[in-house]
């Protein structure tokens, strides 16, 4: 009996083996409907040689950068170290021939004085220079500032106008002692530079406050000192080269200055401030304002961008308003001010700290103040 069962088992095993061998290999096994829904069958794999080339993942591209204007791309900014030794020595000797301003200028611009000086200390400093004090008080009492009664001392002026405004008036007159036009034909240029400096200083004080930027007094000081190079250039440049010099846009003007003087007004100003033994950090900041003309925003430490951009903008607007190239700031939009000298500035204006700039530029009180300045701007003499 056991032999019969064994024989039957062997027959069944052979039959099952034959059936499995005969089954088509391409026929898939059935699966529950739920499994098919969750895990659909994979596509048939094709040989590597027959596969199509992979399609690259499309990543949205960033907006193309604004192309650098040809005249800006062609400008090669020169520094003192780029000059040949003989030419550098001649230029330095010429710069050293410019008279030094009063010794109190160094104290006025020292970091300690800027950070902690009181109105009494400022009064004491200015009154030590009687000529400067007289000019400051004359300016403060001018109709532009609209004081209801005359002030007789710098301390009173500080009370009505604030430390920053009075400090910068003092600074302008102290600088005036170092720069005197040699020829009557140069006087117009000096007057235009002084007027541009005064307007730029006032703009920086008001806009710095509106944007709540730190160290607003230091910001305005740097703007005023940025014009030292212009004054030095106007003093040293041959009279025939001064014709239309200041009215050129800054790229063309820089190329002209380097062709005549070897260095731009900005670099000449830095050398002069250095010869006056002013603080190195202050000289560096003033120089970087001028160099913004050729400096991409990506090359600037982000925390420094708002101050440099606002200082550069105020300086440029001061020039344009003083020269009549811009009648007012009504409807002025800094981001739409297109030109080779604002190419890098426009990128800087995207900084979040400057988000309120255009609104600040349209403040009615700013327009009123600027109109008064344009009509009766005090000039350093």
C-alpha positions as CSV (number, residue, x, y, z in Angstrom):
1,X,0.0,0.0,0.0
2,X,2.8,2.4,0.9
3,X,4.4,1.6,-2.3
4,X,1.3,2.7,-4.2
5,X,1.2,6.0,-2.3
6,X,4.8,6.6,-3.1
7,X,4.2,6.0,-6.8
8,X,1.2,8.4,-6.9
9,X,3.3,11.2,-5.2
10,X,6.1,10.8,-7.8
11,X,3.6,11.0,-10.7
12,X,2.1,14.2,-9.2
13,X,5.5,15.8,-8.7
14,X,6.5,15.1,-12.3
15,X,3.3,16.6,-13.6
16,X,3.7,19.8,-11.6
17,X,7.3,20.1,-12.8
18,X,6.2,19.7,-16.4
19,X,3.4,22.4,-16.0
20,X,5.8,24.9,-14.4
21,X,8.3,24.4,-17.3
22,X,5.6,25.0,-19.9
23,X,4.1,28.2,-18.3
24,X,4.9,31.4,-20.4
25,X,7.6,33.5,-18.7
26,X,6.0,36.9,-19.7
27,X,2.7,36.3,-18.0
28,X,2.5,38.3,-14.8
29,X,1.2,36.9,-11.5
30,X,-2.1,38.2,-10.4
31,X,-2.2,40.6,-7.5
32,X,-5.0,42.0,-5.3
33,X,-6.7,45.1,-6.6
34,X,-5.5,47.2,-3.7
35,X,-1.9,46.3,-4.4
36,X,-2.2,47.3,-8.0
37,X,-3.7,50.7,-7.0
38,X,-0.9,51.5,-4.5
39,X,2.0,50.1,-6.4
40,X,1.5,50.2,-10.2
41,X,3.6,47.8,-12.2
42,X,7.0,49.2,-13.2
43,X,7.7,49.9,-16.9
44,X,9.7,47.3,-18.9
45,X,13.4,48.2,-18.6
46,X,15.2,48.8,-21.9
47,X,18.9,48.3,-22.6
48,X,21.1,51.3,-21.5
49,X,22.2,51.8,-25.1
50,X,18.6,52.2,-26.3
51,X,17.5,54.7,-23.6
52,X,17.0,58.4,-24.6
53,X,19.2,61.0,-23.0
54,X,18.0,62.2,-19.6
55,X,16.1,65.5,-19.6
56,X,17.7,68.1,-17.4
57,X,15.6,69.5,-14.5
58,X,14.5,73.0,-15.4
59,X,15.4,75.6,-12.6
60,X,13.9,79.1,-13.0
61,X,16.8,81.4,-13.8
62,X,17.4,84.6,-11.9
63,X,16.7,87.8,-13.7
64,X,19.7,88.8,-15.8
65,X,22.0,91.4,-14.2
66,X,21.8,94.8,-15.7
67,X,24.7,95.1,-18.2
68,X,27.5,97.5,-17.2
69,X,27.3,100.7,-19.3
70,X,30.2,100.8,-21.8
71,X,31.7,104.0,-20.4
72,X,31.7,102.6,-16.9
73,X,33.2,99.3,-18.1
74,X,36.0,101.2,-19.9
75,X,36.9,103.3,-16.8
76,X,40.0,102.0,-14.9
77,X,39.9,103.5,-11.4
78,X,43.4,104.5,-10.3
79,X,44.8,104.7,-6.8
80,X,47.9,106.2,-5.4
81,X,49.7,102.9,-5.5
82,X,49.0,102.6,-9.2
83,X,51.1,105.6,-10.1
84,X,54.8,105.6,-11.0
85,X,56.9,106.8,-8.1
86,X,58.0,110.0,-9.7
87,X,54.4,111.0,-10.6
88,X,53.2,110.1,-7.2
89,X,55.8,112.2,-5.5
90,X,55.0,115.2,-7.6
91,X,51.3,114.8,-6.8
92,X,51.9,114.4,-3.1
93,X,54.1,117.5,-3.0
94,X,51.4,119.5,-4.8
95,X,48.7,118.3,-2.3
96,X,50.9,119.2,0.6
97,X,51.0,122.7,-0.7
98,X,47.3,123.2,0.1
99,X,47.1,125.1,3.4
100,X,46.0,123.2,6.5
101,X,42.6,124.1,8.0
102,X,42.5,125.3,11.7
103,X,43.9,122.8,14.2
104,X,40.4,122.5,15.8
105,X,39.3,120.6,12.7
106,X,41.1,117.5,14.0
107,X,39.3,117.7,17.3
108,X,35.9,118.4,15.6
109,X,36.4,115.2,13.6
110,X,37.8,112.9,16.3
111,X,35.7,109.8,17.0
112,X,35.5,110.7,20.7
113,X,34.2,114.2,20.0
114,X,31.7,113.0,17.4
115,X,30.4,110.4,19.8
116,X,30.2,112.3,23.1
117,X,30.6,116.1,22.7
118,X,28.0,118.3,24.2
119,X,26.7,121.6,22.9
120,X,28.9,123.4,25.4
121,X,32.0,121.6,24.2
122,X,31.2,122.4,20.6
123,X,30.6,126.0,21.5
124,X,34.0,126.2,23.2
125,X,35.7,124.6,20.2
126,X,34.2,127.0,17.7
127,X,34.6,130.1,19.8
128,X,38.3,129.4,19.9
129,X,38.3,130.2,16.2
130,X,36.7,133.7,16.2
131,X,36.5,134.0,12.4
132,X,34.8,130.6,12.1
133,X,32.4,131.4,14.9
134,X,31.3,134.6,13.3
135,X,30.7,132.9,10.0
136,X,28.8,130.0,11.7
137,X,26.5,132.5,13.6
138,X,25.9,134.5,10.4
139,X,24.8,131.3,8.6
140,X,22.6,130.1,11.5
141,X,20.8,133.4,11.5
142,X,20.2,133.4,7.8
143,X,16.5,133.2,6.6
144,X,17.0,129.6,5.5
145,X,16.9,128.2,9.0
146,X,13.8,130.3,9.8
147,X,14.7,131.1,13.5
148,X,12.1,133.3,15.1
149,X,14.7,135.3,17.0
150,X,18.5,135.8,16.5
151,X,20.9,133.5,18.3
152,X,24.1,134.9,19.8
153,X,26.1,131.8,20.5
154,X,26.8,128.4,19.1
155,X,25.1,126.8,22.2
156,X,21.9,128.5,21.2
157,X,22.3,127.4,17.6
158,X,22.7,123.8,18.7
159,X,19.5,124.1,20.8
160,X,17.5,125.3,17.8
161,X,19.2,123.3,15.0
162,X,20.8,120.3,16.6
163,X,24.4,119.2,17.0
164,X,24.7,117.6,13.5
165,X,23.6,120.6,11.6
166,X,25.8,123.0,13.5
167,X,28.8,120.7,13.4
168,X,28.6,120.5,9.7
169,X,28.3,124.2,9.3
170,X,31.4,124.5,11.4
171,X,33.1,121.9,9.3
172,X,32.4,123.6,6.0
173,X,33.8,126.9,7.2
174,X,36.9,125.3,8.7
175,X,37.5,123.6,5.3
176,X,37.0,127.0,3.6
177,X,40.1,128.3,5.3
178,X,42.2,125.8,3.3
179,X,40.7,126.6,-0.1
180,X,40.7,129.9,-1.8
181,X,40.2,130.3,-5.6
182,X,43.4,131.7,-7.1
183,X,41.6,133.2,-10.1
184,X,38.3,134.9,-10.6
185,X,37.4,132.4,-13.2
186,X,37.7,129.6,-10.6
187,X,35.4,131.3,-8.1
188,X,32.2,130.1,-9.9
189,X,33.4,126.5,-9.6
190,X,34.2,126.9,-5.9
191,X,30.8,128.4,-5.3
192,X,29.1,125.5,-7.0
193,X,31.1,123.0,-5.0
194,X,30.3,124.7,-1.7
195,X,26.6,124.9,-2.6
196,X,26.6,121.2,-3.6
197,X,28.3,120.4,-0.3
198,X,25.7,122.3,1.8
199,X,22.8,120.7,0.0
200,X,24.3,117.2,0.2
201,X,24.9,117.7,4.0
202,X,21.4,118.8,4.6
203,X,20.0,115.9,2.6
204,X,22.1,113.4,4.5
205,X,21.0,114.8,7.9
206,X,17.3,114.6,7.0
207,X,17.3,111.3,5.1
208,X,19.5,109.6,7.7
209,X,17.1,110.6,10.4
210,X,14.0,109.5,8.3
211,X,15.6,106.1,7.6
212,X,16.7,105.8,11.2
213,X,20.3,105.0,10.2
214,X,22.9,104.8,13.0
215,X,25.4,107.6,13.7
216,X,23.6,110.2,11.6
217,X,26.1,112.9,12.6
218,X,29.0,110.8,11.3
219,X,27.1,110.2,8.1
220,X,26.7,113.9,7.4
221,X,30.3,114.5,8.2
222,X,31.5,111.9,5.7
223,X,29.3,113.5,3.0
224,X,30.9,117.0,3.7
225,X,34.4,115.5,3.7
226,X,33.6,113.8,0.4
227,X,33.7,117.2,-1.3
228,X,37.3,117.9,0.0
229,X,38.7,116.2,-3.1
230,X,36.5,118.3,-5.3
231,X,37.8,121.5,-3.7
232,X,41.4,120.3,-3.9
233,X,40.9,119.4,-7.6
234,X,39.4,122.8,-8.3
235,X,42.4,124.3,-6.6
236,X,45.0,122.3,-8.5
237,X,43.5,121.7,-11.9
238,X,44.5,124.1,-14.7
239,X,41.8,126.7,-15.3
240,X,41.2,125.6,-18.9
241,X,40.5,122.0,-17.6
242,X,37.9,123.3,-15.2
243,X,35.5,124.3,-17.9
244,X,32.3,122.1,-17.5
245,X,34.3,119.8,-15.2
246,X,31.7,119.6,-12.4
247,X,28.7,119.4,-14.7
248,X,29.9,116.1,-16.3
249,X,28.5,112.8,-15.0
250,X,30.8,111.2,-12.6
251,X,32.2,108.5,-14.9
252,X,33.2,111.1,-17.5
253,X,34.4,113.5,-14.8
254,X,36.6,110.7,-13.2
255,X,38.2,109.9,-16.5
256,X,38.9,113.6,-17.1
257,X,40.4,114.0,-13.6
258,X,42.7,111.0,-14.0
259,X,43.8,112.3,-17.4
260,X,44.7,115.7,-16.0
261,X,45.6,115.0,-12.4
262,X,46.5,111.2,-12.5
263,X,43.9,110.5,-9.8
264,X,40.2,111.2,-9.3
265,X,39.0,113.9,-7.0
266,X,37.9,111.2,-4.6
267,X,41.4,109.7,-4.3
268,X,43.0,113.2,-4.2
269,X,40.7,114.0,-1.3
270,X,41.8,110.9,0.6
271,X,45.5,111.9,0.2
272,X,44.7,115.4,1.5
273,X,42.8,114.2,4.5
274,X,45.7,111.8,5.3
275,X,48.1,114.7,5.1
276,X,45.9,116.5,7.7
277,X,46.3,113.5,10.0
278,X,42.5,112.8,10.2
279,X,41.5,109.4,11.6
280,X,42.3,106.5,9.2
281,X,38.8,104.9,9.6
282,X,37.2,108.2,8.6
283,X,39.4,108.6,5.6
284,X,38.6,105.0,4.5
285,X,34.9,105.6,4.7
286,X,35.0,108.9,2.8
287,X,37.1,107.2,0.1
288,X,34.7,104.3,-0.2
289,X,31.8,106.7,-0.8
290,X,33.5,107.9,-4.0
291,X,34.6,104.4,-5.1
292,X,30.9,103.3,-5.1
293,X,30.9,104.6,-8.6
294,X,32.9,101.5,-9.7
295,X,32.2,99.0,-6.8
296,X,29.6,96.2,-7.3
297,X,27.3,95.7,-4.3
298,X,28.5,92.2,-3.9
299,X,32.0,93.5,-3.0
300,X,30.7,95.6,-0.1
301,X,30.1,94.3,3.4
302,X,26.2,94.3,3.7
303,X,26.2,96.3,6.9
304,X,28.0,99.1,5.2
305,X,25.8,99.3,2.1
306,X,23.1,101.7,3.4
307,X,25.5,104.4,4.7
308,X,27.7,104.3,1.5
309,X,24.7,104.3,-0.8
310,X,22.9,107.1,1.0
311,X,26.1,109.2,1.2
312,X,26.8,108.7,-2.5
313,X,23.2,109.5,-3.5
314,X,23.2,112.7,-1.3
315,X,26.5,113.9,-2.9
316,X,25.2,113.3,-6.4
317,X,21.9,115.0,-5.7
318,X,23.6,117.9,-4.1
319,X,25.7,118.4,-7.2
320,X,22.7,118.1,-9.6
321,X,20.5,120.5,-7.5
322,X,23.3,123.0,-7.1
323,X,24.0,123.0,-10.9
324,X,20.4,123.2,-11.9
325,X,20.5,119.8,-13.6
326,X,17.6,118.8,-11.3
327,X,15.1,121.5,-10.5
328,X,13.7,119.7,-7.5
329,X,13.1,116.3,-6.0
330,X,9.4,116.3,-6.8
331,X,8.5,112.8,-8.3
332,X,12.2,111.8,-8.1
333,X,12.7,108.0,-7.8
334,X,16.2,107.0,-7.0
335,X,15.7,103.4,-8.3
336,X,14.7,104.9,-11.7
337,X,17.6,107.4,-11.9
338,X,19.3,105.7,-14.8
339,X,22.8,106.5,-15.9
340,X,26.4,105.2,-15.8
341,X,27.2,106.9,-12.5
342,X,24.2,105.3,-10.7
343,X,24.7,101.7,-12.1
344,X,26.1,100.2,-8.9
345,X,24.1,102.6,-6.7
346,X,20.8,101.2,-7.9
347,X,21.8,97.7,-6.8
348,X,22.7,99.1,-3.3
349,X,19.3,100.7,-3.0
350,X,17.7,97.3,-2.8
351,X,19.0,96.9,0.8
352,X,16.1,96.6,3.3
353,X,17.4,99.5,5.4
354,X,16.7,101.8,2.4
355,X,13.2,100.6,1.7
356,X,11.7,103.9,2.8
357,X,14.1,106.1,0.8
358,X,11.8,107.2,-2.0
359,X,9.0,108.1,0.5
360,X,11.6,110.1,2.5
361,X,12.7,111.9,-0.7
362,X,9.1,113.0,-1.2
363,X,8.6,114.5,2.3
364,X,7.1,118.0,1.8
365,X,9.3,119.5,4.5
366,X,12.4,118.3,2.7
367,X,11.2,119.9,-0.5
368,X,10.6,123.2,1.3
369,X,14.0,123.1,2.9
370,X,15.8,122.4,-0.4
371,X,13.9,125.2,-2.2
372,X,15.1,127.6,0.4
373,X,18.7,126.3,0.1
374,X,18.6,126.6,-3.7
375,X,17.4,130.2,-3.4
376,X,19.7,131.5,-0.6
377,X,22.3,128.8,0.1
378,X,25.1,130.2,2.3
379,X,28.5,129.9,0.6
380,X,31.8,129.5,2.3
381,X,34.0,132.5,1.6
